[in-house]
Amino acid sequence: MKGLTGVYTYSGNKSLIHHQIICPKNTHPDFLSTEDKKDVHSSYKTQNMPASFQKDLQYYKFCAYGFLKNLDFFDPFLLLFFMSKGFSFLEIGTLYAIREITINIFEIPTGMLADVMGRRRTLASSFVFYIISFILFFFSGTYLAFIIAILFYACGEAFRTGVHKAMIFEYLKTKGWQDQKVHYYGHTRSWSQKGSAISSLIAAGIVFWTGDLRMIFIFAIIPYFIDFLLILSYPSFLDGQKKYHSLKDVGGIFAETFRDFIISFKNPLILRAILTQAVYTGYYKAVKDYLQPVLKTLALALPIFLVWKDDQRTAVIIGVVYFLVYLITSYMAKISGRVADMFSNLSRPLNISMVIGLSMGLLSGVFYHYGFLFASVICYVIIYFVENLRKPMGISAVADNLDKDILATALSAESQAETLFAAMIAPLIGFCADLFGIGLGLSIATMAVLILLPLYLAKNKASLIS
């Protein structure tokens, strides 16, 4: 449930908004009333205010949720895990595409289920899907079995996305702390980032000591089961107002979402704002896991830890690098507002960061192909940094360039476009990597995105209208 689900955090720059907007009552923008939409649009106009909320028991539960959710030990090793099963890069890219498309397809019906079941049960159900997928990943041996596993994981993502943020908003509304949502959500999100960093180190330890990549899925069940129990302990009023929908409602909202998507892409103003954000994020989603085989090659080439087995050396290098990457990406998101303040409008930093990020992808592939592994890794992690630096700017650019009466439509279309680009780029990179190797495959796929750069470079509203 993407769309407007989430929270925008304000950083001091009137044209910069972090993260996503929270839907006040439900988990999908199509369910918002006129009054709620006004509340949503006013949420990103809130100025920075000193934090004055109380760190009560529920606050610590919210923080613990994010920390436990991001203990996804498989993330730094997922592509290597698929490679160990003998899958080609095209097959791996296709699995990623299936995951992204499935998440988008199930966003609307899961939003309705949240209305019927309540947010707690919906969110708890997502962890049931996650745990089933982990068990399937552990036991699966065929490509078809992994497709089933990735489908269960995608369903978990669809059930989860946005629901918890809506529950936070509901809690703040009950407490009368609506003006503190920026600070409150920032606190809880910081624990999520800590979870990601620590997860990388724990995952490296699991692989180091067991020597079995499958074990990361079994160990991931532990924090996810604890999170399942934690969610059930949330107070019942966080479920929100329950509503019931007919099959006709489902079809109607699917049709409306598709219609909004088409309308958005017919409007040059909306199209340009959407593309500048969606293309790079889609590219990032498609290429980010290829850092893993690059790090593996580097680990085996370094003359260190020679008393350890190859898999142990790889685990240590990946764990440490991902730990540092997550710490730095958290910082990049934090300084995004200050970077934007250096420019008169957001189009310039968005375009500059787009060119830098894609250029780093191109150079990383070339360096890897010719054996300059350390340079390849440095360029690759910059792709991560750029995504976290420009993401708040990109979402803000969509909001700033558009009238608020079409903002919901544009943000919904932007979310769909990210998935569309990721689903297209992932198999392309896999196909090229199978033919030419990881290095040239990454460079060729990146070059294809760079060639089309003039079509999606950001422009400010005045230049588009003129």
N, C-alpha and C positions, 0 to 999 in steps of 0.2 A: 504494500500500500504506500506508494510514493506520493506523487502529486504534491499537495501542500502539507503533507504530514511531516511534523518535525518542529524545529524552532529556529528562527533567525536570531543570531546574536549580533548586537550592534557594537561596533568597535571604535566609535568616535568620528569616523568619516561618514558623512550623511549619505554617501553613495555606496557604502560597503556594508553588506549584510552577511553574517556567517551562518552556515548550516541551512536549516529548513524551517518553514513556518509550521506552527502547530495547528492542527484542526481542532477547534475547541470541544466539539462534542463527539465527533466520529473520527474515522480513520481514513476517509477518502473525501476529496474536495467536492465531489458530486453530491454529497449528502448535506452540505452546509446550507443553513438558512441565510436569508439576506442579512440578518443581524449578526450572525456568526462571521459572514464574509467581511463585514465592516470591522469586526474585532480582529480578524486575521490580517487585513490590510493595515490596520493601525499598529499591529504588533511590531512591524519593522521600522516604524517611525519613532519608537521609544528611545529616548536619549540614555546615555550611560548614567546609572544611578548607583550610589553606594549600596552594597549588599546589606540588607536588614532582615533577612529571613532567619528562621530558627533552625538549627541543625538538630532536629528531633530524630526519633527512631526511624521514621519513614524516609528521611533524608539519607540516612546511612543504608537503608534498604535499596534505595534508588542507585546509590553509588556502587553498592555491592553487585547489583544486577549487571551494570555495565562492565565492571571488572571481570566477573565470572563469564559473561557472554564472550568477551574477547580473549578468553583462554582457549582459543581454537588452535590447538597445538599443530594441526595439520597444515595450516596456511603457509608457513615457510617451506614446506616440503611437498606440497600437493602435486606439482608438475613432476618432480623427481619420482614421486610415488607412482604416477601414471607411466612414466618412462620405465620404471622397474618392472611393470607388467607387460612390457613389450609393445606398447601402443605407439603408433606413429604420431608425429606432431599434428598432422591433419586430424587424426582421430581424437587427440587431446583437445585441439581447438574446437572440434565439433561438440565435444562434451561441454566445454565452456559456453558455447553458443546455445546449446539446449538448456543449460541452467539459466542463462539470462532471459531467454524467451519465455520459459516456463514461469519465472518470477513475475514477469509483466502480465502474462495471461491470467494468472491467479490473483492478481492484486484486487480486482474489483469484487469477485465472489467472496474473497476472504474479508474484505471490508464489510460486506453485508453480514457475514457470519459473526463478525465482531459486534454488530448491532444486535444480533439475535442471542448469541451466547454470552455476551459480556466480554469486556477486555481481558479480564484475568484468565478466563478459560481459553480464550483465543490465543493469548500469549503463551500460556502453559502448553497448549496444543502444539505450538511451533516447536517447542523443545522435545516433544514426543517425536515429531517428524525428524528433527535433527538426530536424536539418539538412534532411531531406526536406520537412518542413512549411515551413521557411523558403523553400526553393526554390519550393514550390507557392504560397506567399503572394506571392512576387515575380512569378510568371508568371500567376497566376490572374486571370480577368476576370469570371467568372460566379459567381452565388451558390452553385451546386452545387459548383464548384471550391473555393470557400472552405470549404464544409462538409467536403470531403475533407481540405483542409489542416488544419482545426481538429481533425479526427479523428486525424490523424498526430501533431499536437502533444499531444493528450490521451493518446495511447498513450505518448508520451515521458514525460509526467508520471507515468503509472501505473507504468511500468517503473522510474522513478527514485526516486519518493517513498519515503523510509525506508531504502533500501538502503545509502546512504552512511553514515547514522547507525549502522546495524547493523555496518558495517565498522569504524567508529571504536571501537565497543564491543568488537568482537572483538580489535582491536589492543591496547586497554587491558587486556583480560583476559589476553592473551598476555604483556604486559609486567608484569602484576601491579599495574596502576594503576587498578583498578576504583573505588577510593574517590576518584579524581580526575576522574571523568567529568563532573561539573558544571563544573569549571574548564576542563578540556580542550575540551569542546564549546563552552563560552563563548568560548574563544579562537578556535576555528575559525569560529564563527558571527559574530564581530565582523568577520572578513574578508569574509563574505558581505554584511554591511551596507555595508561600504566599497565593495564591488563595485557594489551597487545605486546608491549615491550617485554614484560616478564614471561609471557607465553612463548616468545621466541627462545629464550634461554632454557625454559623447562622442556620445550620440544627438542632442543638440541641435546639436553641431558637424556631424554628418553631414547632417542635414536643412538646416542653414544653408548649407553649401557646395554640396550637390548639388541642393537644391530638390525632391528626389524622395523621398517617404515610403517607397517600396518598397525603397530602398537600405539602410534599417536592418536589413532581413532578410538581405541579402547580407553586410553587415558582421558581423552576429551569428554567421554561420557560422564566422568566424575563431576567436573564443575558445571556441566549442563544439567545434570540431575539435581544438584544443589540449587541451581537457578530456578529449576522447575518448582521445587519446594518453596523457595523464597517468594516466587510470584503468587503462589496459593495463599501465602500469609499476608498479602496486601489487603487493606480494608475494602469491603464490598462496594463502598460508594465510588471507588475508582473505576467501576465497570461502566459508568456513564448511563445515559438513558437508553434502554433497550428498545429496538424497533424491529418490525417484522416486514419481510419483503417477499413478494411473489416472484415466480419465474419471469413474469412479464417485466418486473422491475429490473431483473438481471439483464435481460435482453435490451431493455431501453437504455440502461446506463452504458452497456458495451457499445451500442449504436451512437450514443452521444459522445463517448470518448473518442471513437473513431472519427466522428464528424468534426470534433474539435481539433483533432490531429491534422486532418486535411485542411481545415480552415486556416490553422496556424501556418502551415507550410505554403499557403497561397498568398499570405501577406508578407511582402518583402521585409518589412520592419521586424515582424516576429521571427521570420525565418533566419535573418542574419544574426539576431540576438541569440537564438537557440543554437544555431550551428557552431558559433564560436565557442560555446561552452560544451556542447554535446560531443563534438568531434574529438577533442582532446581527452575528455573523460572516457569516451568509448575506446580510444586508442590505449589509454592507460590501463583500463580493465583487461584489454586483450593481451598486452605485452608484459604486464608487471611480473607474472610468475616465471617468465623466461630468465629472470635474474638468477633463479636457482641453479640451472645447469651451468651458467656462467661462473657462479661462485664455486660450484663443484670442481670445474676445470681449474680455477685459480687455486683452490685448496690443495689439489693434487700436484700442482706445479710448484707450490711454495716449499722451500727446504726447511720446514718446521714441523714439529709434532711427528717426526718420522718413526718414532717407536709405536705410534698408534696405527690401526688399520685405516685403509682409505676411507671407509664409510664414517669412521669416528672423526677423522680430520675434516671431512666434509661437514659433518654435523656441527662441529665446533665453529668453523668459519661461518656457516650459514646462521647459526644462532646469534653469534656476536654481531655480525653485520646487520641482520634484521633488527636486533635490539637497538643498535645505534640509529638505524634508519627511522624506526618508529619514534624515537625520541626527537630526532631532528624534524621529521614531518609534523609532529605536534607543535614544535616551535614555529615552523613555517606558516602554519595556519594561524598561529597567534599573532604573527607580525604582518599578516596580509593587509590589515587596515593601514598600518604605517607605510607600507609600500605603495598602496593606492593613493595615499595622501601626497605622494611625491609627484603625482600627475594631475593634469587639469581635468581629465576624464578617464573612464575605465578602459576605453578602447585601446589606448596605447600600452598599458601594462599587460592587457590580455593578449594583444598581438605579439608583443616582445616575448612574453613567457611561452606563447604557443610556438614561436619559431625556435626558441632556446630548447624547449622540451623535445620537439620533433628532431631538431638537429642533433641532440644528445643521443636519441634513439638511432639515428643514422650512423653517427660516429661510433657508438658502442658496438654496433654490428660489424663495422669495418675493423675496428681495433681487435675485436674478438677473432675475426677471420684471420688476421695476420699475426695473432699470437701476443698482442699487447693486452694481457688479461687485466692487469691492475687498472690501466686507463679505461678499459671496457667497463669495469665495475663502477668506476667513478662516474662515467657518463650515464650509466644505467640508473644509479641511485638518484641522479639529478632529475630523471623522469619522475620519480616519486616526489621529490621536493617541489617541482613545478606544479604537479597536480594539486598538492595541498596548499600551495601559495595562491594559485589562480582560481580554485574552486569557489571560494567565497566571492571573489570578484565577478566570476562568470554568472553565478546565480543572481547577484546584485545587478549586473548589467541587464539581465532579462527583465528584472523588476523596474529598473530605472528608465529603460527605453520605452516602456509600454504604459498605456493607461491602465488604471487599476481594474477596470471592468473586464479586461481581457487577460489580466495577470494569471488568474487561475488556469485558464486555457493554455497559456504559453508555458507555464511551469509544468503542467501535466504533459504537454507535448515534448518539452525538453527532457523529461524523465524517460519518456518512450524513445526519444531519439538516441539517448545515451546507450540504451540497451540495443537498439537497432545497429548502431555503429560497432559496438563491441561484438555483437553476433556476426557481423560481416567481416571484421578485421581478424578475429581469432582464427577462423579456418584459413584465411588468406596467409597469415603468418605461418600457420602449421604446414600448409601446402608448400610454401617457399622454403621453409626450414627442411622439409623432407627432400626437396630437390637440390638445394644448394648448401645446406648446413645452417646451423642456428645463426651464425654471424651474418652471412649474406642474406639469409631469409628475413631477418629482422630489418636489415638495411633496405632491401627491395620493397618490403611492405611499407616501411616508413616513407620511402621515396614516393610511393603511390599516394600517400596522404599529403606529402609536401607539394606534389604537382598540382593538387586541387586546392592549395592554400588560398588563392585569390577568391575562391567561392565562399569561404567562411571566415575570413578575417573580420574582426569586430569593427563596426563603425558606430559613431555616436548618432543619436536620434536626429540631430539637425542635418547631418550629411545624408542620411537615408531619405529624409523627407525632401531635401533639395534635389 
